Amino acid sequence: MNLKGRSFLTLKDFTPEEIIDLIDLAAAYKEKKKKGILHDTLRGKNIALIFEKTSTRTRCSFEVAAHDLGIGTTYLDPSGSQIGRKESIADTARVLGRMYEGIEYRGFEQSIVEELAKYAGVPVWNGLTNEYHPTQMLADMLTIREHFGYLKGIKLTYMGDARYNMGNSLMIVCAKLGMHFTACTAKEYFPNDTLVAQCEKYAEVSGATITLTEDVDAGTKGADVIYTDVWVSMGEPEGVWEERIRKLSPYKVTREVMDNAGKQSVFLHCLPAFHDLKTKIGKEQGEKYGFAELEVTDEVFESEQSLVFDEAENRMHTIKAVIAATLGEGE
């Protein structure tokens, strides 16, 4: 694998072989980490972390991964950068590209991370945009492979709002790797037709299938992986809560859904999850709209079928692989 100098913006840009190579590299780094084997082979390099949307897992994953590799980090929170306000995206990219060997961006439109990559002159990594979340996909695939031992032929059902980064990215990675992807949700929350058509072309090559259905029983029957995400994303207006709860409540992941999938099925969620009322937002919205759980029940979230914390840990190992591979290690 030689990805040196490449940006990591969406898995549409990577071949199935390159995606698997990154997962393999992540697994190798994970083994070294567990065995306490130092792998700080990129000492002297530095990366910038731009977070227009704050995060727990993404920030910690990049910082720990960089530290393990011997890399220094500079964290720029929403108030710590002038990107797009007092300084253009192109100018920010050219400044940071002179100071750092790589740049991570987590924020809003995909066009922003694309423009950063165009002008930076160094690898740019997408930590999440409205449209795509490619680092999460590597963590998900590593988690699934660790549990089942393989990826090709796995049946994955995504429940909830499939129009944005998680639904889009899961459909792409499944189509590329020969997995069977189902979006199980209300019709207005299906992925857009253009991306579906593109993924169907990937699927023709890999042997994958893509299914869009509003039928919960049919959409989850025999699924190996049941996946969901929050129904209202960071930055969305308060007014969308009522509609999302009303339209997506039939697609909550419950014990009945998991039983319909089968004993072999596992539950994944990119986190954070509204599975109880132990968060400020969860408590406020729960009291306002009369719910105790949203996209997944606490019973499923805390069950033995739930791999969400393995999945969260794997963010760090897979992000480490992306950084190392694009900065020249892991070849």
N, C-alpha and C positions, 0 to 999 in steps of 0.2 A: 504494500500500500504506500503510495506517495501522494499525500494531500498537502504537502508543504506549500504555503502561500495561499491556499484556498480559503475562501470565506464559507461560513456555514449558516445559510440564510433560510433554506427550505430543503426538505428531502427530495423535492422535484429535481434538484441539481445533482443528485448523487445516484449512482447505479446501485442495484441490489447488492452487488459484490462489495462495493465501498461501504454500504451500510452495515453489512455483516462484518467486514473487517474492523469497523469502529466498535461494534459490539464485542468482537473477540478481544480487541485491545483493552476495552473497558474491563472485561472479565480478567484479563491478565493483570491489570493494575489493581483490581479488587483483591486478587489472591496475594499480591505483594503487600498490600495494605494490611490484610488480615494476618500475614506472617511477620509483619514488622520490618519488611525489607525496604530500605530507603530507595527512592527513585527520583531524587532531586537533580535530574540531569539537565534542567533548563535554568540553572543558577545564572543570575546576571540579567535575565529578561524581566520585563515589566508589562503589565496589561492594565487597561482602563476599563472600569465597570460602570456603564451609564444606566441608571435606573430611573426612568420617568414613571414607571409603575413599581412601587416597592414590592418586596418579596422576602419570604423567609428561606425557602428551599433553594431558589435560584442563586440568591446572594451567597448563602453559606456554601453551596456546592462549588461555585466559582472560586470563592476565597480559599476554601480548604484544598480544593484540587490544585490551585495555583501554588499554595504554600508547599504542598507535598512535592510538587515538581521543582521547587526552588525559585518560583516566580514571585516578584513583588506585585502588589495590587494597589490601585487607587480607586476608591468608591466615590462615585458622583451621584448623589441623590437628586430628587426633583428640584431642589433649590440650589444644588451645587454645580449646575451646568447652565450655560447660556444658550444651549443648542436650540435653534429655531426661534429664539426670542431676541437676544442682542447679537447673536452670531448665527450665520447660516449653517445649515447642516454640512454643506460642502467645506466651509471654512473650518468648522469644528473638526471634521474628519482629517483635514490636512494638518491642523495643529497637533492633534493627538497622534496622528501617524508618524510625526517627527519625534515623538517622545516615547512611544510605546510600541511593543512588538505585536500587540493584538488589542482589539476593542470588543467588548461585549455591550449589547444594547437590549434593554427590556423596556417596552413602551407601547406605542399605539400603532400607527399605520406601518404596514410592511414597506411602503415607499421610503420611510425614514432609514431603516436599516439597509435597504438597497442603496440609497444614496451615500450613506456612510461608507459602504463597501466600495462604491465607485471611486471615491476620492481619497480614502485613507492610505492606500498603498501598503496596508498590512491586513492580515486576516481579521474579519469582523464576524462575530458570532451572535446569532439571534437567540436571546434569552426568553423571548416571547413577544409577539406582536398580535394585533387583532386577528390576523389571518392565519398565522402559523406558529407552532411551538415545537421545533425539531429536536431540541435537546431532551424534551420530555419523552419524545418517541423512542429515543435510544434507551432511556431508562425503562420504559414500558416493555420494550422488546427483550431487553436483558432479563427483566423480572419474569416474563412469560417463559423464556427459554430455560431459565434456571428451574422453574417449576415443572414444566412439561418435558423438557429435554430437546425440544425442537420448535420451529416457528411455522414452516410451510404446512399448510392444511389446517392450522388453528382457526377456529371460528370465534370471531370477536364481535360482540354487539355493543354499540354505543347508544345509551339512552339519554334523552334530554335535548338541549339546544345544539344541533349538529351543524350550524351555519358558520361557525367561527373557528378559532385556532385548533381546538381539540378535535372536533368532528372532521375538519379538513385534514389535519395532519395524520390522524389515525387512518382515514380512508387512503391517503397517499401511501403510508408505510405498509399497510396491509396489501394494497394492490401491487406494490413493488416486490414484496417478499412472498407472494403466493398464499396469502392468508384470506379468509373469507370474512368480509366486512359487512355488517348490517347496521344501518342507522334506524333505530326504532324510536319514532317520535311523531308528533303531529306534523302534517304535511308542510305547514309553513315554516317548520324548523329543519327541513331537509337541507343538505349541502347544495350549493348552487349548481345549476345544470352544466356549466362550462367545466368546472372542476370534476364533476362526476364523469363527464365524457372523457376527459384527459385520463382519469384513473382507470376507466374501462379499457383504455388502450394499454396501460401498464398491465392490467389484469389479463389481457389476451396473451401476453408474453409469459407471465409468471404462473398462470393457472388459477389466479385468485378469482373471487366473485364479489360483486357489489350489489347489495340489496337495500332498498329503501322501503320501509313499511310503517304503517300506523298500528299494526296488530301486535300487541305485546306478547300474546301466547305464541304466535308464529315467529316473531322476531327474536325471541329468547330461547325457543325450544332447542335443546342440544348445544347451546353456546358453551364454548370452553371458557371464555372471558366475558364477563359483564362489566362494562365500563360506564362511568358517569362523571359529571363535573357539576360545579355550581350552576344554578340556573340564571343568576344575575352576576355579571362580571364586574370587576373593579372599573370605576369610571362611568358606568351606565347610570342613567337618571333614576331617581327614586320612583318615578311613575311606572316603571316597567315591572315592578314586583308583582302587583296584583294580577296582571295579564299572564305573566310567566307561571305563577303558582296555579292559576286556573287552567291554563292550557297544558302544562307539563305534569301536573299531579298524577295523571294516569300512568306516567312513565317513571315514577319513583321506583328505585330498586328496593324491593321488599323480600322477605323470606319466600313468598310465593313465586316471585320471579326467579330466585336462585334455585328453588326446587324444580321449577319448570325447565331450567337450563340443565340441571342434573348434578349428581354428586361430584362429578369431575370438575365442575365450574369454579372459577375463582373470581373475586371482585377486585377491581382496580379503580382508583380515583387519584387525580393528580394533586389534590389538596390545595387549599383548606376545604373542609367539608362541613355542611350544615346537617349533622346527624344528631344534634341535641341542641339545647338552649344555653350552652356554657360559654358562648361568646357574646360580646356586646351587640353585634349586628344581629346574630341569631335570636337573642332575647328580645331585642326591639321589634324585629319583624314578626317573630313568633307571637308576641303579645298583640301586635296590630292586626295580623291576618289569621290568628288562631291555629297555628301549627306547632308541633314539637320537633318535627323532623322535616327536611325538605327532600333533596334529591336521593337520599338513601336513609334507610332506617338505622337506628343505633344497633339493632340486633344484627343486621348484616355487616355493618361497619366493624363491629367488634368480634365478628365470628371467625372461626378458623379458616374460612374460605377467603377472608380478606387479606390481601398482600400489600396493603397500602403503605406500610412502613418499610417493607423491603423495597418497594418501588421508590419511596422517598430517598432512601439511602443510595439507591442506584443512580439518582441524579448526579451525585458527586463523582462516582466512578466513570460514568459515561461522559460527563463534561470534561473530566480529566483527559479522557481519550481524545476528545475533539480538540482541546487545547494542544495537547502533545503532538497529535498527528499534523495539525495545520501549522505548527511552529517548527516542525521538522523532526520530531521524535516518532518512534513507532513505525518507522519505514521498513 
